[in-house]
Amino acid sequence: MTEQKFIPALGYDFLSEYYDLTIKLTMPEKKFRSRLIDFVNPLSGESILEFGFGTAQNLILLKERKPEALVQGVDIDPKIKSIAEYKLRKHSLEVPLHLYDGKTLPFADNSFDKVFSSLVFHQLDAENKLTCLKELYRVLKPDGMLIIGDWGKAKSKWMRFSFYAVQLLDGFKTTNDNVNGLMPQFISDAGFQDVEEEDFINTLIGTYSYYTAIKSEQ
C-alpha cells in the first residue's frame, strides 16, 4: 500500500485519542449523528459504506438502528482504525473496517447501495476532494445514494468566526472550500446528480451541513 499523506483527526496524530471528547464538547453529538443516520436511512440487506469511519461512532449508531444493514467502513488512518475496532468490540458489533491508500478504494465498481461520510472532506484539498468523490461515485451502484455531513457555508457571521478554530487545526487550504459553500459543486463535478444541501446544524465551531446526491443509472 502506497503511503499517502493525510490529516489525522484534530489535525495531529497525538490528538486522535481525544477526538471523541472534542466532539462531545464542541458539537451536539447525539443530534448531528442521529440526523446523519436519518438521511442514510439504512434498510435491511442494503450494502452501505462509511467513507472515513473515524472512531466508529456513526457505524455503531447505524448498526444499532438497523442491525440487518450490511455495513462496512474505510479509512486512511491506522491509529484511528485501532480505536474504531476497540469500540466495535465493546459494543459486540462486527463491522468490516478497511484501510486504503488515499487514492483507490479497495472495492469493485457498483458495490454499494449507499455511501456516507462525516467530517472528512474538509480535511482534503480541492484535488483530493474531487478524486475521492469520483471514487465514491465508482463504487456506488447505479441509482445509489451519497450522503455527506461536513462543515458547510457559514450561516451567520458568528458561525464564520467560530469556524476559525477548525481551520487552525485542519488548515485553511482544505477548509476554505467548505466554509465558502463549494461542496455541492465538487459533488456535481464528480458526476453526481440531484445534489442538495438538505439541512444544517449550527454548532459551537461552525455550520455542519448535510448533502445528498444520486449516482445516475447507467
TORPA-551831 format. One record per residue (C-alpha): residue number from 0; residue in one letter; x, y, z. Coordinates in pm, whole numbers, plus 50000, padded with zeros to 5 digits. Example, Ala and Ser with C-alpha at 12.3 -4.5 7.8 and 13.67 -1.06 7.14 Angstrom:
BEGIN
   k r     u     v     w
   0 a 51230 49550 50780
   1 s 51367 49894 50714
//
This chain:
BEGIN
   k r     u     v     w
   0 m 50000 50000 50000
   1 t 50144 50336 49898
   2 e 50190 50584 50181
   3 q 49967 50886 50138
   4 k 49996 51200 50346
   5 f 49676 51272 50535
   6 i 49546 51500 50808
   7 p 49467 51297 51123
   8 a 49162 51362 51338
   9 l 49204 51706 51502
  10 g 49495 51778 51271
  11 y 49768 51598 51467
  12 d 49828 51228 51528
  13 f 49881 51266 51904
  14 l 49537 51429 51938
  15 s 49344 51141 51777
  16 e 49268 50974 52110
  17 y 49094 51295 52224
  18 y 48872 51317 51915
  19 d 48555 51182 52076
  20 l 48591 51412 52376
  21 t 48645 51713 52150
  22 i 48331 51633 51951
  23 k 48128 51597 52272
  24 l 48248 51935 52398
  25 t 48203 52134 52076
  26 m 47907 51979 51893
  27 p 47556 51850 51971
  28 e 47681 51498 51907
  29 k 47361 51299 51951
  30 k 47168 51541 51734
  31 f 47410 51571 51443
  32 r 47492 51198 51427
  33 s 47129 51089 51455
  34 r 47032 51332 51179
  35 l 47309 51190 50960
  36 i 47176 50836 51004
  37 d 46825 50969 50933
  38 f 46948 51076 50590
  39 v 47128 50744 50535
  40 n 46801 50569 50626
  41 p 46958 50220 50640
  42 l 46736 49938 50521
  43 s 46763 49565 50581
  44 g 47002 49400 50338
  45 e 47139 49725 50195
  46 s 47512 49741 50130
  47 i 47637 50061 50295
  48 l 47988 50207 50318
  49 e 48111 50475 50555
  50 f 48394 50669 50395
  51 g 48620 50781 50679
  52 f 48480 50576 50969
  53 g 48683 50764 51233
  54 t 48621 50625 51580
  55 a 48319 50421 51462
  56 q 48055 50635 51635
  57 n 47840 50655 51321
  58 l 47880 50285 51243
  59 i 47770 50193 51596
  60 l 47464 50416 51572
  61 l 47372 50280 51229
  62 k 47409 49914 51330
  63 e 47209 49968 51649
  64 r 46932 50128 51446
  65 k 46930 49870 51164
  66 p 47129 49554 51253
  67 e 47031 49390 50923
  68 a 47212 49651 50711
  69 l 47534 49523 50550
  70 v 47777 49790 50667
  71 q 48149 49838 50605
  72 g 48393 50121 50672
  73 v 48706 50253 50506
  74 d 48965 50500 50635
  75 i 49324 50603 50574
  76 d 49443 50630 50937
  77 p 49577 50310 51103
  78 k 49566 50463 51452
  79 i 49203 50564 51421
  80 k 49123 50216 51288
  81 s 49257 50063 51609
  82 i 49034 50292 51817
  83 a 48733 50205 51600
  84 e 48794 49830 51627
  85 y 48817 49853 52006
  86 k 48488 50043 52028
  87 l 48309 49799 51797
  88 r 48425 49508 52014
  89 k 48293 49687 52324
  90 h 47953 49709 52156
  91 s 47972 49346 52037
  92 l 47939 49459 51675
  93 e 48108 49304 51374
  94 v 48170 49561 51102
  95 p 48446 49509 50842
  96 l 48692 49801 50852
  97 h 48938 49863 50570
  98 l 49242 50083 50522
  99 y 49322 50233 50183
 100 d 49594 50435 50018
 101 g 49403 50761 49980
 102 k 49365 50711 49606
 103 t 49177 50397 49504
 104 l 48911 50241 49724
 105 p 48952 49862 49771
 106 f 48609 49782 49627
 107 a 48475 49684 49287
 108 d 48262 49914 49075
 109 n 47894 49932 49170
 110 s 47941 49769 49512
 111 f 47721 49975 49744
 112 d 47363 50095 49765
 113 k 47467 50392 49978
 114 v 47788 50565 50081
 115 f 47802 50815 50364
 116 s 48071 51028 50520
 117 s 48105 51270 50810
 118 l 48372 51532 50880
 119 v 48614 51401 50618
 120 f 48602 51629 50316
 121 h 48705 51945 50500
 122 q 49039 51771 50557
 123 l 49101 51727 50182
 124 d 49233 51984 49937
 125 a 49035 52056 49620
 126 e 49213 51795 49409
 127 n 49166 51519 49666
 128 k 48805 51617 49731
 129 l 48727 51555 49367
 130 t 48939 51237 49348
 131 c 48762 51086 49649
 132 l 48418 51184 49525
 133 k 48488 51018 49190
 134 e 48591 50702 49375
 135 l 48270 50711 49576
 136 y 48079 50751 49251
 137 r 48260 50448 49110
 138 v 48181 50214 49400
 139 l 47816 50317 49424
 140 k 47558 50115 49236
 141 p 47355 50291 48965
 142 d 47086 50496 49138
 143 g 47290 50468 49461
 144 m 47284 50748 49716
 145 l 47565 50962 49858
 146 i 47519 51129 50197
 147 i 47782 51370 50330
 148 g 47780 51554 50662
 149 d 48055 51812 50693
 150 w 48132 52174 50755
 151 g 47940 52388 50510
 152 k 47878 52751 50428
 153 a 47862 52953 50748
 154 k 47502 53055 50817
 155 s 47595 53364 51018
 156 k 47889 53589 51093
 157 w 47933 53417 51427
 158 m 47944 53075 51259
 159 r 48212 53206 51024
 160 f 48416 53344 51312
 161 s 48385 53029 51524
 162 f 48496 52811 51232
 163 y 48844 52963 51251
 164 a 48912 52716 51536
 165 v 48863 52427 51293
 166 q 49074 52598 51028
 167 l 49362 52650 51268
 168 l 49372 52275 51335
 169 d 49291 52133 50992
 170 g 49437 52405 50769
 171 f 49290 52689 50568
 172 k 49375 52533 50232
 173 t 49147 52235 50286
 174 t 48866 52403 50482
 175 n 48811 52720 50278
 176 d 48614 52533 50010
 177 n 48374 52403 50273
 178 v 48307 52727 50455
 179 n 48264 52904 50120
 180 g 47985 52662 50030
 181 l 48160 52480 49744
 182 m 48089 52119 49844
 183 p 47779 52087 49620
 184 q 47987 52193 49320
 185 f 48255 51934 49395
 186 i 47987 51666 49425
 187 s 47834 51768 49092
 188 d 48175 51780 48924
 189 a 48232 51417 49028
 190 g 47929 51314 48824
 191 f 47652 51305 49083
 192 q 47304 51435 49014
 193 d 47027 51583 49229
 194 v 47281 51739 49465
 195 e 47110 51906 49760
 196 e 47203 52066 50089
 197 e 46923 51906 50287
 198 d 46974 52057 50630
 199 f 47229 52210 50866
 200 i 47307 52240 51236
 201 n 47491 52536 51385
 202 t 47749 52423 51642
 203 l 47998 52598 51868
 204 i 48261 52576 51594
 205 g 48071 52625 51269
 206 t 47783 52515 51048
 207 y 47755 52140 50992
 208 s 47568 52073 50666
 209 y 47404 51763 50519
 210 y 47441 51696 50146
 211 t 47273 51424 49942
 212 a 47321 51319 49580
 213 i 47240 51032 49345
 214 k 47455 50832 49106
 215 s 47255 50832 48784
 216 e 47152 50499 48636
 217 q 47393 50375 48371
//
